[in-house]
Amino acid sequence: MTHIVLIGLGILIAVLTVVSVFGWLPSLRIVPDDTHFDFTRFRRISFPISAALSIVAITLFFTHGLNFGIDFRGGTLLEVRAKSGTADIAAMRTTLDGLRLGEVQIQQIGGPADVLIRVAEQPGGDAAQQEAVQKVRTALGDAFEYRRVEVVGPRVSGELLAFGMLGLMLAIVSILIYLWFRFEWQFALGAMIANVHDIVLTIGFMSISQVDFDLTSIAALLTILGYSLNDTVVIYDRIREMLRRYKKMPMPQLLNESINSTLSRSIITHFTVTLALLALLLFGGHAIHSFTAVMMFGVVLVGTYTSIFIAAPILIYLGVGEHREDAKEEAPPAKKSKA
Amino acid sequence: MLYFTRWRALGIILTALIVCLCAVPNFFPEAQVKTWPAWAQRRLVLGLDLQGGSYLLLEVDANYVKKEKLDQVRDDVRRSLREAKIGYTGLVTRGDTVEVRVKDTDLQAALTKLRDLSQPIGGLLGSGTQRDLDISDAGGGLIRLALSQPAMVERMRKTIEQSIQIVERRVNELGTVEPVIQRQGNDRILVQVPGLQDPTHLKELLGKTAKMEFRMVDTSVPPDQAQRGGLPPDSELLMSQSSPKVPYVVKKQVLVSGAELNDAQTGFDQRTNEPIVSFRFNSTGARKFSQATQENVGLPFAIVLDNEVISAPVIREPITGGQGQISGSFTVQSANDLAILMRAGALPAPLTVVEERTVGPGLGQDSIEKGELAAYVGSIMVIVFMLLTYRLFGVFANIAVAINVAMIFGLLSLLNATLTLPGIAGIVLTVGIAVDSNVLIYERIREELRGGRNAISAIDAGFKRALATILDSNITTFIAAAVLFYIGTGPVRGFAVTLGIGIITTVFTAFTLTRLIVAGWVRWKRPQSVPI
């Protein structure tokens, strides 16, 4: 089935390529050429909305918390497949509850034969985790194929969490330092506010959807950070260019022009990233499912919104471009390295 | 922007071609690649999550190492003070220190004598002035000997080094393919065994210290009397390894230790057909064993492993050849394990498994298939979208992105990088980033055209302006990837590697190949308008 689909799509590509080379294809414009949306005026709505959403996200984080995976909480995770073809969840629950291992979650994943078992961290250090996994294996016996077994002891889980958080901080700080060098401090600060906003909202999403928060989630957060910044930098780049070129244009108008002229790019790029993520989400299997779900939310929903409605308009409040009149009007714009 | 000298164009194409060619070995079976010259053998390694296997993180018990060292110091103190005929009271280990109390009149003599125990620390930290014991006079005749911090660090370093050697020997005995054994941090050892489905046996083998001793059984008291408290001071009560547990009274003195073994093999007893382990001592071990057996004919001795009695045979005749065999209630498996442990030697300190991740081959295969499918579908959708959006320039973009992906595989192979499932996700995302660089360029060209430039000038300006943005935006993503690489382990690191390499190839492609393709087209067509 999948082969047929792939071959079909391949043929489509070949045909499209030929058609494109000869120029018979009408050009598709997702975004019209000359847009003049007043994005900056929307800040009076977008800032309060973002503030409210951030508060909701933070509240969620403290009330619902994150569904820490075993990477950060410690414990045992087993992915098993019933050799018979269907797993009897109720019977498994009875068997495993009989082991008295504390909280045991049993969850069906993928097909009817695949089951994910989570055993909470056992009191009594690293050796106790090992005993627990051995008990589960013995109790379930040979009727299952053990597709994945992960055991994380209490010390390692604590370190992984600390390390993950450290990494997140480190990434934000190093990116900011870079932006500070390349742009001006207002831009770096604006990007940081946008960044924190992204991360807060994504964490809120993780909290409400209760996806596993584990090492791959940190990877997802960092990628979201990278993408969102990527977007922000593209717009900032344009703002800087406009600042050099139009010394008298009022800031809101200048920001609007910058966002509008990069709008087509922003939308096309996000559309392609969405396509790639969609493929991962639909076909990538459950092992990276939570990873891609988080990315989808962070990159596609939050990232785009942030760079357009937060990162750019916030520059007004940070005082970018206020002292342009002092600059020499005659200076050739291309040779100036700083705005 | 659109002019390339012939040599530069050639250089760019050659670079891209060579990097792409590095990916070639991945398309041939491993056995065939092995016959190629060494420089051509570099290829992608599949991570444990894709090929299946076990990942174990072992921790050396630092407290045990410290306690061993303190016990040794305490014994040294006792011996030295006895040698110097200095009377002492209250010789104890307390926390990180050993304390001993002597009479005030003996204090100076004792201090001088004990200072000889403190050795300079050698090795990497050996600045010559640091010593392993801090000896202080705590007043009132109390002498305190504390382990210095560098001494502890040095001790841990040595312990880890020895442990890694022993772990290597034990893992290699399992006959697995290309296990990886590495030190991680100050007190941990990482063991990766590709293809191992059930690490239970491996964990059993690694979980044993395997301290082996040959000691005499104390026949002066029956075990049950010893259990009630009649234990002679130079003996101790040990249990048998086999169940039901049987107590033995065993002398503390060690006749021969496991370190003096040369070899151990499994075999079968010719009479009973039971599995046995035969062993051979080295020359000093053989001499000691021969002497001990000569002196104790008719008496039982105990073979002790990790303070459990494996077997306690009676010495029927002196064993002078340095060879012997252990028979007990072995299964083939347990006999084999014992032989492995005897051959590999004892661990200097116990190891605990602090993290374990095992993926079965079925799941690994599934992940590869799903990852591949997602990659194909994702790429195809992106390709189609680019064609629809940019037409001829979409073809250019697709060629550039295809070369980009081939170069990613080439670089990953060149680095012998590990491909993990998140790594595949990283490649799919890179396709997104690579497309973005093209989108940035083309959108800018469209904009310049709208601004009223002619075709060639618009293309030129489009590239010039877009490339600066591409560089800035990619560096920020690259920083995120670098941090991920630094903090991540295993699969996450795999993701960071592909993302980072993807960014490098993307920037390279945008700056050279995409430009080269468009420049070639411009030279060929001399276009009056841009079909974009």
Interface residues (C-beta under 8 A of the other chain):
Chain A: T2 V5 L6 L9 G10 L12 I13 L16 T17 S20 V21 G23 L25 S27 L28 I30 D33 D34 E79 R81 G125 D126 A127 Q130 V133 Q134 R137 E145 Y146 R147 R148 V149 E150 V151 V152 G153 R155 V156 F163 G164 L166 G167 L170 A171 S174 I175 Y178 L179 R182 L215 T216 I218 A219 L222 T223 L225 G226 Y227 L229 N230 D231 V233 V234 D237 R238 E241 S261 T262 S264 R265 I268 T269 F271 T272 V273 L275 A276 L277 L278 A279 L280 L282 F283 G284 G285 A287 I288 F291 T292 M295
Chain B: D49 L57 E59 Q197 D198 T200 K203 T352 V353 V354 E355 E356 R357 T358 V359 G360 G362 L363 D366 S367 K370 G371 L373 A374 A375 Y376 V377 G378 S379 I380 M381 V382 I383 V384 F385 M386 L387 L388 T389 Y390 R391 L392 G394 V395 N398 L421 P422 A425 V428 L429 V431 G432 I433 V435 D436 V439 L440 E443 R446 E447 R450 R465 A468 T469 D472 S473 N474 I475 T476 T477 I479 A480 A481 V483 L484 Y486 I487 G488 T489 P491 V492 F495 A496 L499 P531 I532
